[in-house]
Amino acid sequence: MRVLVVSAPLVGHVFPMVPLAGALRDAGHEVVFATAGDGLRVAEAGFEVRDVAPGFRFGRVAAGAMLRRPMLIRAELAGTAGTRVVGHLFGAVNDRLLGGVQRVAEQWRPDRIVFEPLAAAGAVAAARLGVPGILQENSLFDGPALLAATRMRGRPGFAAPAVVIRVTPASVAGRSTHLPMRFVPYAGDGPLPEWLAGPPSRPRILVSRSTVPQPGRDRVMARVAEAAGQIDADVVLIRPNIDARTLPPNVRATDWVPIPAALAAGAVIVHHGGAGTTLSALHAGAAQLIIRGAGDRRHNAELVAARGAGIAADERDISPALLTRLITDPALPSAAREVSAEIAAMPPPEQLVEAIRQAVG
């Protein structure tokens, strides 16, 4: 088969597509990615990539979509807007992608089109070519609901996906009729620094920030650094947005590192609540402190907290006591390990290849 994989133009959307795309490629099928902007980094995984919106700038498109709907901005910043804002925002994004995706599809003539929930351009292209569309979820939201919420200009039509693939474990986000697939973390290639690769001699707390900043000042790293001097742990700030020259002795700053590997080495994590980091921590069986925020961040935080596998908190709640709970409460890693075992029992991407091959549009 020829399989076109379509993603929104963001690293956090395209990287979760890599394991299934790799399974298809390893099974002998041709795979091409269609994306833009930061999503073009998927070429680092060795795939052929087509830039379907040259010069794409997510911030510019996001500002235009948000500023036209001021009544929804407050709810979105609080993480309570559901799919309303994301539908408008990624509708605008897909307006930019659609022409390029359609041209690639018409020229390359794929047999299947795999797309993520906020890449509706892939669903439209599948409908126009009359080939099966495969929806691969990459978040803790229901994929068909996100796809349905996307409001593209002119509302081009698309058929229901022939197959919907779920990656979120049922105990976290509920059961569904979608085909389950094990979430396999992917954060790019590259080894861990030696000082992060081995098991820690005392608790190690990673602190990560989003690749797509939310509006307003992000003080999570600053607050963790302020509290770190009063806890018995080593703290690692990944891509810090504060002055790394004034950190307490038990706080260290580093540039990008593959977070899944660092979690597997025995760390816990404080993060922004993005789906990729949330699912990576669950996969590793690592306790996590998720800071509630805009978009799906509150949703993800509260799902994980309800499962008992992590803590949901506001930025202002970060304190020595909260960080101490993250590294000492035995219930957190216990629940996280249960979810990790649940994920491990889900079918790996290789087992979904045949379902894609047999899909009928």
C-alpha positions as CSV (number, residue, x, y, z in Angstrom):
1,M,0.0,0.0,0.0
2,R,0.8,3.6,-0.3
3,V,-0.1,5.4,3.0
4,L,-0.3,9.1,3.4
5,V,0.0,10.3,7.0
6,V,-1.5,13.8,7.6
7,S,-0.7,15.8,10.8
8,A,-1.3,19.3,12.1
9,P,1.9,21.3,11.8
10,L,3.1,20.8,15.3
11,V,5.7,18.4,16.8
12,G,3.3,17.3,19.5
13,H,0.8,16.2,16.9
14,V,3.2,14.5,14.4
15,F,5.5,12.6,16.7
16,P,2.8,10.4,18.1
17,M,2.1,9.2,14.5
18,V,5.6,7.9,14.1
19,P,5.3,4.4,15.7
20,L,2.3,3.4,13.6
21,A,3.9,4.9,10.4
22,G,7.1,3.0,11.3
23,A,5.1,-0.3,11.6
24,L,3.5,0.3,8.2
25,R,6.9,1.0,6.7
26,D,8.5,-2.1,8.3
27,A,5.7,-4.2,6.9
28,G,6.8,-3.1,3.4
29,H,4.3,-0.3,2.7
30,E,5.3,3.1,1.3
31,V,4.7,6.0,3.8
32,V,4.8,9.7,3.2
33,F,4.0,12.4,5.7
34,A,2.0,15.6,4.8
35,T,2.4,18.4,7.3
36,A,4.0,21.8,7.7
37,G,5.8,24.1,10.1
38,D,7.3,22.4,13.1
39,G,5.7,19.1,12.0
40,L,8.4,18.9,9.3
41,R,10.8,17.6,12.1
42,V,9.3,14.2,11.5
43,A,11.9,13.9,8.7
44,E,14.3,13.2,11.6
45,A,12.6,9.8,11.9
46,G,13.7,9.0,8.3
47,F,10.3,9.5,6.6
48,E,9.7,11.3,3.3
49,V,7.8,14.5,4.2
50,R,5.9,16.9,2.0
51,D,5.5,20.5,3.2
52,V,1.9,21.3,2.4
53,A,1.9,24.9,3.7
54,P,5.3,26.5,3.1
55,G,6.0,29.3,5.5
56,F,3.3,28.2,7.9
57,R,3.5,30.1,11.3
58,F,1.2,28.6,13.9
59,G,1.2,31.7,16.2
60,R,0.0,33.9,13.4
61,V,-2.9,31.6,12.5
62,A,-3.8,31.1,16.2
63,A,-3.9,34.8,16.9
64,G,-6.2,35.4,14.0
65,A,-8.6,32.6,15.0
66,M,-8.7,33.6,18.7
67,L,-8.9,37.3,18.4
68,R,-12.1,37.0,16.3
69,R,-13.8,35.1,19.2
70,P,-13.0,37.1,22.3
71,M,-15.9,35.6,24.3
72,L,-14.3,32.2,24.1
73,I,-10.8,33.3,25.0
74,R,-11.3,33.4,28.8
75,A,-12.8,29.8,28.8
76,E,-10.0,28.5,26.6
77,L,-7.3,30.0,28.9
78,A,-9.0,28.3,31.9
79,G,-9.2,25.0,30.0
80,T,-13.0,24.9,30.2
81,A,-13.9,25.6,26.5
82,G,-14.1,22.0,25.6
83,T,-13.8,21.6,21.8
84,R,-15.2,25.0,20.9
85,V,-12.0,27.0,20.5
86,V,-9.9,24.1,19.3
87,G,-12.4,23.5,16.6
88,H,-12.2,27.1,15.3
89,L,-8.4,27.2,15.8
90,F,-7.6,24.0,13.9
91,G,-10.3,24.8,11.4
92,A,-8.2,27.8,10.5
93,V,-5.0,25.6,10.5
94,N,-6.6,23.1,8.2
95,D,-7.8,25.8,5.8
96,R,-4.1,26.5,5.3
97,L,-3.2,22.8,4.9
98,L,-6.1,21.5,2.7
99,G,-4.8,22.7,-0.7
100,G,-1.4,21.2,-0.2
101,V,-2.7,17.9,1.2
102,Q,-5.1,17.6,-1.7
103,R,-2.3,18.2,-4.2
104,V,0.0,15.6,-2.6
105,A,-2.9,13.1,-2.5
106,E,-3.9,13.6,-6.1
107,Q,-0.3,13.4,-7.3
108,W,0.8,10.4,-5.2
109,R,-2.5,8.5,-5.1
110,P,-2.3,6.8,-1.7
111,D,-4.3,3.7,-1.0
112,R,-5.0,4.8,2.6
113,I,-4.8,8.1,4.4
114,V,-4.0,8.1,8.1
115,F,-4.7,11.4,10.0
116,E,-4.9,12.6,13.5
117,P,-8.1,14.3,14.9
118,L,-6.9,17.9,14.3
119,A,-5.8,17.2,10.8
120,A,-9.2,17.3,9.1
121,A,-7.5,18.0,5.8
122,G,-6.6,14.3,5.7
123,A,-10.2,13.3,6.2
124,V,-11.3,15.6,3.4
125,A,-8.6,14.3,1.0
126,A,-9.6,10.7,1.8
127,A,-13.3,11.5,1.0
128,R,-12.4,13.3,-2.3
129,L,-10.2,10.4,-3.5
130,G,-12.6,7.7,-2.3
131,V,-9.9,5.9,-0.2
132,P,-10.3,4.7,3.4
133,G,-9.5,7.3,6.0
134,I,-7.9,6.0,9.2
135,L,-8.2,8.3,12.3
136,Q,-5.4,7.8,14.8
137,E,-6.1,9.4,18.1
138,N,-3.1,11.2,19.7
139,S,-4.7,12.7,22.8
140,L,-6.9,12.0,25.8
141,F,-9.9,13.5,24.0
142,D,-12.3,11.4,21.8
143,G,-10.9,11.6,18.3
144,P,-14.1,11.7,16.3
145,A,-15.5,14.4,18.6
146,L,-12.4,16.6,17.9
147,L,-12.6,15.9,14.2
148,A,-16.3,16.8,14.1
149,A,-15.6,20.0,16.0
150,T,-13.1,21.3,13.4
151,R,-14.8,24.1,11.6
152,M,-13.0,24.6,8.3
153,R,-14.0,27.5,6.0
154,G,-16.8,26.4,3.7
155,R,-17.1,23.1,5.7
156,P,-15.8,20.7,3.1
157,G,-17.3,17.3,3.5
158,F,-15.6,14.1,4.7
159,A,-16.9,10.6,5.4
160,A,-16.7,8.9,8.8
161,P,-13.3,7.3,9.3
162,A,-13.1,3.6,8.2
163,V,-11.1,2.9,11.3
164,V,-10.6,4.8,14.5
165,I,-7.5,3.9,16.6
166,R,-7.5,4.7,20.3
167,V,-4.2,5.1,22.3
168,T,-5.5,6.2,25.7
169,P,-5.9,3.4,28.2
170,A,-9.5,2.7,29.2
171,S,-9.1,3.2,32.9
172,V,-8.0,6.8,32.3
173,A,-10.3,8.0,29.5
174,G,-13.1,5.4,29.4
175,R,-13.9,2.6,27.1
176,S,-14.9,3.1,23.5
177,T,-15.6,1.1,20.3
178,H,-12.4,2.3,18.8
179,L,-9.5,-0.1,18.0
180,P,-7.0,0.0,20.9
181,M,-3.3,0.5,20.1
182,R,-0.5,0.7,22.6
183,F,0.9,4.2,23.0
184,V,4.6,4.1,22.1
185,P,6.4,7.3,23.1
186,Y,8.5,9.1,20.5
187,A,10.3,12.3,21.1
188,G,12.9,12.3,18.5
189,D,16.2,10.5,18.3
190,G,19.3,11.1,20.5
191,P,20.8,9.6,23.6
192,L,20.3,10.8,27.1
193,P,23.1,12.6,28.8
194,E,25.1,10.2,30.9
195,W,24.1,11.9,34.1
196,L,20.4,11.3,33.3
197,A,20.7,7.8,31.9
198,G,21.3,5.9,35.1
199,P,19.0,5.3,38.0
200,P,18.9,8.3,40.4
201,S,20.5,8.0,43.8
202,R,17.7,10.1,45.2
203,P,14.4,11.3,43.7
204,R,14.7,13.0,40.4
205,I,12.1,15.5,39.2
206,L,12.0,16.6,35.6
207,V,10.3,19.9,34.8
208,S,9.2,20.3,31.2
209,R,7.4,23.1,29.4
210,S,5.2,23.1,26.3
211,T,6.5,23.3,22.7
212,V,3.4,25.5,22.1
213,P,3.3,28.1,24.9
214,Q,0.0,29.3,26.2
215,P,-0.8,33.0,26.5
216,G,0.5,34.8,29.6
217,R,3.6,34.3,31.7
218,D,4.7,30.8,32.4
219,R,6.2,30.7,35.9
220,V,6.1,26.9,36.5
221,M,9.9,26.5,36.3
222,A,10.5,29.6,38.4
223,R,8.2,28.3,41.1
224,V,9.7,24.8,41.1
225,A,13.2,26.3,41.4
226,E,12.1,28.5,44.3
227,A,10.7,25.5,46.1
228,A,13.5,23.1,45.2
229,G,15.9,24.2,48.0
230,Q,13.5,22.8,50.6
231,I,13.1,19.3,49.1
232,D,15.2,16.2,49.1
233,A,15.4,15.6,45.4
234,D,17.4,16.5,42.3
235,V,15.5,18.8,39.9
236,V,16.1,19.0,36.1
237,L,14.8,21.9,34.1
238,I,14.4,21.0,30.5
239,R,14.7,24.0,28.1
240,P,14.5,26.4,31.0
241,N,12.8,29.8,30.6
242,I,14.5,31.3,33.6
243,D,18.1,32.3,34.4
244,A,20.0,29.1,34.9
245,R,22.9,30.9,36.6
246,T,21.0,31.5,39.8
247,L,19.6,28.0,40.5
248,P,19.8,26.2,43.9
249,P,22.5,23.5,44.2
250,N,20.0,20.6,43.6
251,V,18.6,22.2,40.4
252,R,20.2,21.6,37.0
253,A,19.3,23.0,33.6
254,T,19.6,21.1,30.3
255,D,18.6,21.6,26.7
256,W,16.2,19.2,24.9
257,V,16.4,15.6,26.1
258,P,14.2,12.6,25.1
259,I,11.7,12.8,28.0
260,P,10.4,9.2,27.6
261,A,14.0,7.8,28.1
262,A,14.5,10.1,31.1
263,L,11.2,8.9,32.7
264,A,12.2,5.3,32.0
265,A,15.4,5.9,34.0
266,G,13.4,6.5,37.1
267,A,12.3,10.2,37.1
268,V,9.0,11.8,38.0
269,I,7.8,14.9,36.1
270,V,6.2,18.3,36.5
271,H,4.7,19.4,33.2
272,H,2.2,21.4,31.2
273,G,-0.3,18.7,30.5
274,G,0.3,18.1,26.8
275,A,-1.0,14.8,25.7
276,G,2.3,13.4,24.6
277,T,4.1,14.1,27.9
278,T,1.0,12.9,29.9
279,L,0.8,9.6,28.0
280,S,4.6,9.1,28.1
281,A,4.6,9.4,31.9
282,L,1.7,6.9,32.0
283,H,3.6,4.5,29.7
284,A,6.7,4.7,32.0
285,G,4.6,4.2,35.2
286,A,6.0,7.6,36.5
287,A,4.2,9.9,38.9
288,Q,3.4,13.2,37.4
289,L,2.3,16.7,38.5
290,I,0.3,18.3,35.8
291,I,-0.3,22.1,35.9
292,R,-3.8,23.0,34.8
293,G,-3.9,25.4,31.9
294,A,-5.4,26.3,28.5
295,G,-6.8,23.9,25.9
296,D,-6.7,20.2,26.9
297,R,-4.3,20.7,29.8
298,R,-6.9,20.9,32.5
299,H,-8.8,18.0,30.9
300,N,-5.6,15.8,30.9
301,A,-4.6,16.8,34.4
302,E,-7.9,16.0,35.9
303,L,-8.2,12.6,34.1
304,V,-4.8,11.5,35.4
305,A,-5.6,12.8,38.9
306,A,-8.9,11.0,38.9
307,R,-7.1,7.8,38.1
308,G,-4.7,8.4,41.0
309,A,-1.6,8.3,38.8
310,G,-0.7,11.9,39.3
311,I,-1.5,15.3,40.8
312,A,-3.5,18.1,39.1
313,A,-2.7,21.6,40.4
314,D,-2.6,25.2,39.5
315,E,0.6,27.1,39.0
316,R,0.1,29.0,42.2
317,D,-0.1,25.7,44.1
318,I,3.5,24.7,43.5
319,S,5.3,24.5,46.8
320,P,7.8,22.3,48.7
321,A,5.0,20.4,50.2
322,L,3.4,19.6,46.8
323,L,6.7,18.5,45.3
324,T,7.4,16.4,48.4
325,R,4.1,14.7,47.9
326,L,5.0,14.0,44.3
327,I,8.1,12.0,45.3
328,T,6.9,10.4,48.5
329,D,3.2,9.5,48.1
330,P,3.3,5.7,47.4
331,A,-0.2,5.8,45.9
332,L,0.9,7.8,42.9
333,P,3.6,5.4,41.4
334,S,1.4,2.5,42.3
335,A,-1.5,3.7,40.2
336,A,0.9,4.9,37.5
337,R,2.4,1.4,37.3
338,E,-1.1,-0.1,37.0
339,V,-1.8,2.1,34.0
340,S,1.6,1.3,32.5
341,A,0.8,-2.4,32.7
342,E,-2.6,-1.6,31.0
343,I,-0.8,0.2,28.2
344,A,1.6,-2.7,27.8
345,A,-1.3,-5.1,27.4
346,M,-2.8,-3.1,24.5
347,P,-1.9,-4.3,20.9
348,P,1.4,-2.8,19.6
349,P,1.3,-0.7,16.4
350,E,2.4,-3.7,14.3
351,Q,-0.9,-5.4,15.1
352,L,-2.9,-2.6,13.6
353,V,-1.3,-2.8,10.1
354,E,-3.6,-5.6,9.0
355,A,-6.7,-3.6,10.1
356,I,-5.5,-0.7,8.0
357,R,-4.9,-2.9,5.1
358,Q,-8.4,-4.4,5.3
359,A,-10.1,-1.1,5.8
360,V,-12.9,-0.3,3.4
361,G,-13.9,3.3,2.6
